[in-house]
Amino acid sequence: MREGFSFCATFFVLSRQFHFFIVLNHYSMFRHLPSAFGKYKIHTCHYHEGTGFTLVPEYGDCLLNLRFSGQQILYAYTTPEELDFNRWFKNLFLFPFPNRLKKGQYQWEGKTYRFPINDGPTGNALHGFGFNQKMEIVNIKLLEKEAKVDLKFIYNGDIGAYPFPFSFQLGFSLS
Protein backbone atom coordinates (compact mmCIF):
# COMPACT_ATOMS: atom_id res chain seq x y z
CA MET A 1 0.00 0.00 0.00
CA ARG A 2 1.35 3.45 -0.95
CA GLU A 3 1.76 6.22 1.56
CA GLY A 4 -0.74 9.07 1.20
CA PHE A 5 -0.84 12.83 1.00
CA SER A 6 -3.13 14.81 3.20
CA PHE A 7 -3.68 18.55 2.91
CA CYS A 8 -4.54 20.22 6.18
CA ALA A 9 -5.40 23.83 6.86
CA THR A 10 -5.34 24.66 10.56
CA PHE A 11 -6.33 27.96 12.06
CA PHE A 12 -6.85 29.35 15.54
CA VAL A 13 -9.46 31.96 16.40
CA LEU A 14 -10.03 33.03 19.97
CA SER A 15 -8.04 30.01 21.20
CA ARG A 16 -10.20 27.56 19.21
CA GLN A 17 -8.45 25.33 16.71
CA PHE A 18 -10.06 24.33 13.41
CA HIS A 19 -8.83 21.85 10.74
CA PHE A 20 -9.85 20.64 7.34
CA PHE A 21 -8.24 17.80 5.40
CA ILE A 22 -7.99 16.41 1.87
CA VAL A 23 -6.28 13.02 1.46
CA LEU A 24 -4.77 11.57 -1.75
CA ASN A 25 -1.88 9.18 -2.54
CA HIS A 26 1.77 9.95 -3.60
CA TYR A 27 5.29 10.47 -2.22
CA SER A 28 8.81 12.17 -2.74
CA MET A 29 10.51 15.51 -1.61
CA PHE A 30 9.06 19.01 -1.19
CA ARG A 31 10.64 22.29 -2.29
CA HIS A 32 9.75 25.90 -1.46
CA LEU A 33 9.57 28.10 -4.56
CA PRO A 34 8.94 31.81 -3.85
CA SER A 35 8.17 33.87 -6.97
CA ALA A 36 6.43 36.99 -8.22
CA PHE A 37 2.73 37.12 -9.07
CA GLY A 38 2.27 40.68 -10.32
CA LYS A 39 2.83 42.96 -7.31
CA TYR A 40 2.54 39.99 -4.92
CA LYS A 41 5.07 37.44 -3.75
CA ILE A 42 3.71 33.90 -3.84
CA HIS A 43 5.01 30.86 -1.99
CA THR A 44 4.70 27.45 -3.60
CA CYS A 45 5.44 24.22 -1.77
CA HIS A 46 5.98 21.82 -4.65
CA TYR A 47 6.27 18.08 -4.81
CA HIS A 48 7.22 16.21 -7.98
CA GLU A 49 4.43 14.94 -10.28
CA GLY A 50 2.54 18.24 -10.08
CA THR A 51 1.54 18.09 -6.43
CA GLY A 52 1.68 21.10 -4.10
CA PHE A 53 0.05 24.31 -3.00
CA THR A 54 0.61 28.02 -3.53
CA LEU A 55 -0.19 30.80 -1.05
CA VAL A 56 -0.39 34.59 -1.37
CA PRO A 57 0.33 35.79 2.19
CA GLU A 58 0.14 39.43 1.08
CA TYR A 59 -3.53 39.01 0.11
CA GLY A 60 -5.35 37.41 3.02
CA ASP A 61 -3.30 34.25 2.61
CA CYS A 62 -5.19 33.29 -0.52
CA LEU A 63 -4.77 29.61 -1.37
CA LEU A 64 -3.98 30.24 -5.02
CA ASN A 65 -3.31 26.68 -6.06
CA LEU A 66 -3.81 23.14 -4.76
CA ARG A 67 -2.74 20.36 -7.13
CA PHE A 68 -2.49 16.58 -6.84
CA SER A 69 -0.72 14.64 -9.60
CA GLY A 70 -1.14 17.56 -11.99
CA GLN A 71 -4.88 17.86 -11.27
CA GLN A 72 -6.03 21.31 -10.12
CA ILE A 73 -8.27 20.86 -7.05
CA LEU A 74 -9.40 24.47 -6.62
CA TYR A 75 -11.11 26.93 -8.90
CA ALA A 76 -8.59 29.70 -8.26
CA TYR A 77 -7.46 33.09 -9.50
CA THR A 78 -5.16 32.80 -12.52
CA THR A 79 -3.81 36.36 -12.75
CA PRO A 80 -2.88 39.07 -10.22
CA GLU A 81 -5.52 41.33 -11.81
CA GLU A 82 -8.21 38.71 -11.19
CA LEU A 83 -7.04 38.43 -7.56
CA ASP A 84 -7.20 42.23 -7.13
CA PHE A 85 -10.70 42.32 -8.63
CA ASN A 86 -11.64 39.51 -6.19
CA ARG A 87 -15.04 38.83 -7.66
CA TRP A 88 -15.97 35.76 -5.60
CA PHE A 89 -13.61 35.81 -2.58
CA LYS A 90 -12.20 32.52 -3.86
CA ASN A 91 -10.01 30.50 -1.49
CA LEU A 92 -9.51 33.36 0.95
CA PHE A 93 -9.44 33.20 4.71
CA LEU A 94 -12.40 35.42 5.60
CA PHE A 95 -12.48 37.27 8.90
CA PRO A 96 -13.76 38.57 11.23
CA PHE A 97 -16.89 37.09 9.67
CA PRO A 98 -17.16 34.70 6.71
CA ASN A 99 -20.66 35.52 5.54
CA ARG A 100 -22.98 38.54 5.47
CA LEU A 101 -24.06 41.20 7.94
CA LYS A 102 -27.56 42.46 7.23
CA LYS A 103 -27.32 46.18 6.43
CA GLY A 104 -23.65 45.92 7.44
CA GLN A 105 -24.39 46.19 11.13
CA TYR A 106 -24.24 44.19 14.33
CA GLN A 107 -24.57 44.89 18.04
CA TRP A 108 -22.12 44.08 20.78
CA GLU A 109 -22.71 44.89 24.44
CA GLY A 110 -25.45 47.38 23.57
CA LYS A 111 -23.50 49.27 20.92
CA THR A 112 -24.18 49.13 17.17
CA TYR A 113 -21.22 48.79 14.81
CA ARG A 114 -21.42 49.27 11.04
CA PHE A 115 -19.33 47.85 8.21
CA PRO A 116 -19.48 49.46 4.77
CA ILE A 117 -22.04 47.89 2.44
CA ASN A 118 -20.04 46.04 -0.22
CA ASP A 119 -22.91 44.02 -1.72
CA GLY A 120 -25.20 46.66 -3.18
CA PRO A 121 -27.94 44.33 -4.51
CA THR A 122 -28.56 42.87 -1.03
CA GLY A 123 -27.57 45.88 1.09
CA ASN A 124 -25.20 43.70 3.14
CA ALA A 125 -21.58 43.74 4.18
CA LEU A 126 -19.72 40.66 2.92
CA HIS A 127 -16.82 38.81 4.52
CA GLY A 128 -15.37 41.41 6.87
CA PHE A 129 -12.07 43.17 6.23
CA GLY A 130 -9.47 40.42 6.44
CA PHE A 131 -9.72 38.87 3.01
CA ASN A 132 -7.01 41.14 1.59
CA GLN A 133 -4.87 41.78 4.68
CA LYS A 134 -1.18 40.92 4.67
CA MET A 135 -0.18 37.95 6.80
CA GLU A 136 3.32 37.15 7.98
CA ILE A 137 5.00 33.81 7.33
CA VAL A 138 6.45 32.65 10.64
CA ASN A 139 7.67 29.19 9.60
CA ILE A 140 8.18 27.07 6.50
CA LYS A 141 8.91 23.41 7.15
CA LEU A 142 9.95 21.14 4.27
CA LEU A 143 10.55 17.46 4.77
CA GLU A 144 10.72 14.50 2.46
CA LYS A 145 7.00 13.85 2.74
CA GLU A 146 5.61 17.06 4.26
CA ALA A 147 5.43 20.78 3.60
CA LYS A 148 4.02 23.17 6.16
CA VAL A 149 3.64 26.96 6.13
CA ASP A 150 2.60 28.78 9.30
CA LEU A 151 1.38 32.37 9.18
CA LYS A 152 0.18 34.92 11.69
CA PHE A 153 -1.99 38.00 11.64
CA ILE A 154 -2.16 40.70 14.32
CA TYR A 155 -4.99 43.21 14.30
CA ASN A 156 -4.76 46.23 16.60
CA GLY A 157 -8.47 47.18 16.51
CA ASP A 158 -8.06 50.30 14.38
CA ILE A 159 -11.17 49.88 12.20
CA GLY A 160 -14.22 51.54 13.74
CA ALA A 161 -16.57 48.80 12.53
CA TYR A 162 -14.53 46.24 14.50
CA PRO A 163 -12.58 47.90 17.33
CA PHE A 164 -11.58 44.61 18.96
CA PRO A 165 -7.87 43.69 18.77
CA PHE A 166 -7.06 40.04 18.06
CA SER A 167 -4.42 37.79 16.58
CA PHE A 168 -4.41 34.33 15.10
CA GLN A 169 -2.15 31.78 13.46
CA LEU A 170 -3.01 29.87 10.32
CA GLY A 171 -1.21 26.77 9.08
CA PHE A 172 -1.26 24.98 5.74
CA SER A 173 0.33 21.55 5.43
CA LEU A 174 0.55 18.84 2.82
CA SER A 175 1.89 15.42 3.78
N, C-alpha and C positions, 0 to 999 in steps of 0.2 A: 504494500500500500504506500502511495506517495505522500510526502508531507504536504500540508496545506498552507495556503495564504489566508490570513484574515485581516480585514481592514477594520480598524477601530478608531472612532472619534470619541474622545473623552473630554468632558468639560465640567467645570465646577462653577456653580452659581450659589451664592449665599451658603457656602459650605456643603452643598448637596452635589453629589457626583452623578453624572449621567454618561452612558455609553451607547454606541450603536455599532454593530458588526456586520461585515460582509465576508463570507468565507468561500474561497476557491482554491484549487490545487496548482502548485508549481514550486520551484526552488532554485537558488544560486546566490549572487552577491549584490548588495545595494550600493548605489553611488548617489552622491548629492551633486546636483547640477544647477547652480544659480545662473540666471540669465536675465536679459532684458525682455520686457513685454510692454512696448511703448514707454511711457514714463514710469512704469512699475518695475520692480525687481521681483522675479518669480523664483520659487525654490521647488525643484523637481527631485524627488527621491525615486530613482529609476532602478529597475531590475531587468535583467536581460529578457528577451522574448516579449517586449512591449508591455511590461507590467510596472506600475508605479502610480504616483500621485503628484500633482503640482498644486502649490499653494501661492496665494498672493497676500502676504501678510499686510501689505500697505493698503489693502482695500478690504477691510473687515475679515481678513483671513479667508477669502474666497477659495473654495476648493475648485480649482480651474479644470482639473483633469483627474480622472480615476480610470485606469486601464488595467485589464487582465488579459494576458496573451494577445495583445494587440487589439482587443475589443474595448471600445469606449463604453464605460458604464454610465456616465452622466451626460445629460444634455447641458453643455457648458458654453460659456462665452468663448468665441474663437478669435476675437480681436480686442485690443485695448479700448478702442472706440465703443465697441458693444458693451464692454464692462462699464465704462464711464456712463453710458446711456442707461444701463441697469434696468431694462424694461421689466423683467420678471423677478428680480431679487434671487436669481439662480445660485444655488449652492453657497449661500452666504450665511454666516452666523448672525442671526437677527437678535438684537437686544436693545433696550431692556424689555421689549415685548415682541413676540414673533407674529402677531396677527394684527388686528385692527382695533382702534379706539374710536368708538362712536362719537362723532363730532370732534374728535381729537382730544377729548378730555377725560379725566378720571379724578376721583377724590381720594385723598389720603389724610386721615386724622382731621377731618372736617374742612380741609382746604381743597379747592379745585385747582388742578393743574391742566394746562392746555398745550398740546403739541400742534404744530402747523398741520393743516389739512394738505395731504399730498396725494389724495385720491379724490379728485373733484367729482366724478360721477356719483360716488357714494357719500361724500362729505365726511370721510373718515381720515384718520392718520394711520398710515401703514408702517409697521415694522420698526418703529423707534428710530434711533439715531446711530446705532452702532454698525450698521451694515457696511459703511464705507470708512470706518475708523482704522487708523494704523495700529497694528499689534506688533509686539516685539518678540522676536524669536529668542528664547532663553536656552534652548538645548536642541541639538540635532544629534541623534544617535543612529549610527549605521553599523549593522552587523551582517554576518553572512546571510541570515535569513530574516532580518528585521530592519525596518527603517522607522524612526520615530522623530517627530518634530513637536516640540512643546513651545507654546506661545503664552504671552500674558498681556493683559490689558488693564490699565489703571485709569479710572475716571474720577475726577476731583469734584464733580457735582456742579460744574459751571454752566449748565444749561437750565434756564428757568423752568422749563417744562418737566425736568427731572433733576431736582437739586439734591440728590442723594448719592454721595460718593460710594464707589464700590470698586472691587477688582476681581478678576477671575483668571484662571489658567485654562488653556484649551490644548489638548493633545491629539495629534493624528498619528496613527501607527499602522504599518502594514507588515505582517509577518506570516 
